[in-house]
Amino acid sequence: MNILILGSGGREYSIGLAISKEDENHTITFCPGNGATQNIGSNINIKDYNELAIWAKNNTIDLTIVGPRTTTC
């Protein structure tokens, strides 16, 4: 499953870490992520939500998790 997590904080890292420990077959991408998130997935830096939607569609994102304080990527 391809998962996109929006946010750059510790909560988003913790969510990604829990998912990665649950099942290693998931591909996790963070937007924008932080220094620690790149250890369990990949970080992208797309600031425009329309561009992010296109990226998600092109990369067959199955699930998007939005962090609680996400206002922009």
PyMOL commands that set and color helices and strands:
alter all, ss='L'
color gray80, all
select helices_A, chain A and resi 10-22+37-39+49-58
alter helices_A, ss='H'
color red, helices_A
select strands_A, chain A and resi 2-7+27-32+42-43+63-66
alter strands_A, ss='S'
color yellow, strands_A
deselect
rebuild
show_as cartoon
